[in-house]
Amino acid sequence: MTEKAISPLRRRLIEDMTIRRLDPKTQQQYVRHVKKFADFVGRSAEKATPEDVRRYQVWLASIGTTVGTVNAGASAL
């Protein structure tokens, strides 16, 4: 079986979450949030600015995302 290629940023995120002893399901959710954010800004989350994060949070609120989801996304970022 071949291992799927993982970007350096994703590998670092997973390592950091492992160090913090986050549950595997929480890790999956964090990776999902970061991917959704990167899709929103149209580039790697690593290259995002604080203003990008703010715009993303405003967008999440504008589409009716729950406070819990917005907070989880902010924690992931």
C-alpha positions as CSV (number, residue, x, y, z in Angstrom):
1,M,0.0,0.0,0.0
2,T,1.4,3.4,-0.9
3,E,1.2,6.3,1.5
4,K,-0.8,9.3,0.3
5,A,1.4,12.4,-0.1
6,I,0.9,14.9,2.8
7,S,1.9,18.5,2.5
8,P,4.4,19.8,5.0
9,L,1.8,22.1,6.5
10,R,-0.7,19.2,7.0
11,R,2.1,17.0,8.5
12,R,3.0,19.8,10.9
13,L,-0.7,20.3,11.9
14,I,-1.1,16.6,12.6
15,E,2.2,16.5,14.6
16,D,1.1,19.5,16.7
17,M,-2.3,18.0,17.4
18,T,-0.7,14.7,18.4
19,I,1.6,16.5,20.8
20,R,-1.5,18.1,22.3
21,R,-3.1,14.6,22.5
22,L,-6.2,15.6,20.6
23,D,-8.6,12.8,19.8
24,P,-8.3,11.4,16.3
25,K,-11.8,12.6,15.5
26,T,-10.9,16.1,16.6
27,Q,-7.8,15.9,14.4
28,Q,-10.0,15.0,11.4
29,Q,-12.3,17.9,12.1
30,Y,-9.4,20.4,12.5
31,V,-7.9,19.2,9.2
32,R,-11.3,19.6,7.6
33,H,-11.6,23.1,8.9
34,V,-8.2,24.1,7.7
35,K,-8.9,22.7,4.2
36,K,-12.2,24.6,4.0
37,F,-10.4,27.8,5.0
38,A,-7.7,27.2,2.4
39,D,-10.4,26.7,-0.2
40,F,-12.1,29.9,0.9
41,V,-8.9,32.0,0.6
42,G,-7.8,30.3,-2.6
43,R,-4.3,29.4,-1.4
44,S,-2.4,27.6,1.3
45,A,-3.6,28.3,4.9
46,E,0.1,28.9,5.6
47,K,0.1,32.0,3.4
48,A,-3.1,33.4,4.9
49,T,-3.2,36.8,6.6
50,P,-5.0,37.8,9.8
51,E,-7.5,39.7,7.5
52,D,-8.1,36.4,5.6
53,V,-9.1,34.7,8.9
54,R,-11.4,37.6,9.8
55,R,-13.1,37.5,6.4
56,Y,-13.6,33.8,6.7
57,Q,-15.2,34.2,10.1
58,V,-17.5,36.9,8.8
59,W,-18.4,34.7,5.9
60,L,-19.2,31.8,8.2
61,A,-21.4,34.0,10.3
62,S,-23.2,35.4,7.2
63,I,-24.1,31.9,6.0
64,G,-25.6,31.0,9.4
65,T,-22.9,28.8,10.7
66,T,-23.3,27.9,14.4
67,V,-21.1,29.6,17.0
68,G,-19.6,26.2,17.9
69,T,-18.5,25.6,14.3
70,V,-17.1,29.1,14.0
71,N,-15.2,28.6,17.3
72,A,-13.9,25.1,16.2
73,G,-12.7,26.6,12.9
74,A,-10.9,29.4,14.7
75,S,-9.3,26.9,17.0
76,A,-8.1,24.8,14.1
77,L,-6.6,27.9,12.4
